[in-house]
Amino acid sequence: MPKYILDPCVEDELWSIWHFIAQDNPDAATRVLEAAYETFQALAANPGLGRLRRFQNLRLRDVRSWRISGFDNYLIFYRAIGDDIQVNHVYHGARDIDALFGEK
């Protein structure tokens, strides 16, 4: 069964998202995290679902993005690694994605 592997920064990014949302609605914040982990599983089973990103840096050439199910403002950035996926980042879609990936 395919699995997902989280880069070390992903847990911190998810908790930052949780903390930001929890200031207004702790239940919604928890739902976002639960949905993120469910989406990781779905992507591991179907790694081709995501949109292939176009970065200038060649080491980022195989990075894809997909929205957290039910929370379309949040994007998961990942790549296929053999039969599994490696989750690189989870960011709010309004952020400057190119700058976050060092493209600016």
C-alpha positions in Angstrom: 0.0 0.0 0.0 1.5 3.4 -1.0 2.3 5.7 1.9 3.2 9.4 2.4 6.4 10.7 3.8 6.4 14.2 5.4 9.4 16.5 5.1 10.4 17.7 8.6 8.9 21.2 8.0 5.4 19.9 7.2 4.4 19.2 10.8 5.4 22.8 11.7 3.5 24.2 8.7 0.4 22.2 9.7 0.5 23.3 13.3 1.0 27.0 12.2 -2.1 26.6 10.1 -4.0 25.0 13.0 -2.9 27.8 15.4 -4.0 30.5 13.0 -7.4 29.0 12.4 -7.9 28.0 16.0 -7.8 31.6 17.1 -11.3 31.9 15.7 -12.5 28.3 15.5 -10.6 25.4 17.1 -13.0 22.8 15.7 -12.4 24.1 12.1 -8.7 24.1 12.7 -8.8 20.4 13.7 -10.9 19.6 10.7 -8.3 21.2 8.4 -5.5 19.0 9.9 -7.7 15.8 9.7 -8.5 16.6 6.1 -4.8 17.2 5.3 -3.9 13.8 6.5 -6.8 12.2 4.6 -5.7 14.0 1.5 -2.1 12.8 2.0 -3.4 9.3 2.0 -5.5 9.9 -1.2 -2.5 11.4 -3.0 -0.3 8.5 -2.0 -2.9 6.2 -3.6 -3.2 8.4 -6.7 0.1 10.4 -7.0 -0.8 11.7 -10.5 -3.8 13.7 -9.2 -1.9 16.9 -8.6 -1.0 19.7 -10.9 2.6 19.6 -12.1 4.2 22.8 -11.0 6.5 24.8 -13.3 9.5 26.0 -11.3 12.7 27.2 -12.8 14.9 25.2 -10.4 15.4 21.8 -11.9 15.4 20.0 -8.6 11.8 21.1 -8.2 10.7 19.8 -11.7 8.6 17.0 -10.4 6.7 18.9 -7.6 2.9 18.7 -7.8 0.2 20.5 -5.9 -3.3 19.5 -4.8 -5.8 21.2 -2.5 -6.7 19.9 0.9 -10.1 18.2 0.5 -12.8 20.5 1.6 -10.4 23.4 2.3 -9.5 24.7 -1.1 -7.4 27.6 0.2 -4.7 25.2 1.4 -2.3 23.5 -1.1 -0.2 20.4 -0.6 3.1 20.3 -2.5 4.5 16.8 -3.0 6.4 14.5 -5.4 6.2 10.9 -6.2 9.0 8.8 -4.7 8.7 5.3 -6.1 5.3 4.0 -5.1 5.0 6.6 -2.3 4.8 10.4 -2.1 6.9 12.8 -0.3 5.0 15.8 1.1 7.3 18.9 0.8 5.0 21.7 2.1 1.5 22.8 2.9 0.8 26.4 2.3 -2.2 28.8 2.0 -2.8 29.4 -1.7 -2.8 33.2 -1.2 0.9 33.1 -0.3 3.6 33.9 -2.8 4.4 30.3 -3.8 7.3 31.2 -6.1 9.0 33.1 -3.3 8.4 30.2 -0.8 10.2 27.8 -3.1 13.0 30.3 -3.7 12.0 31.2 -7.2 12.3 34.9 -6.6 
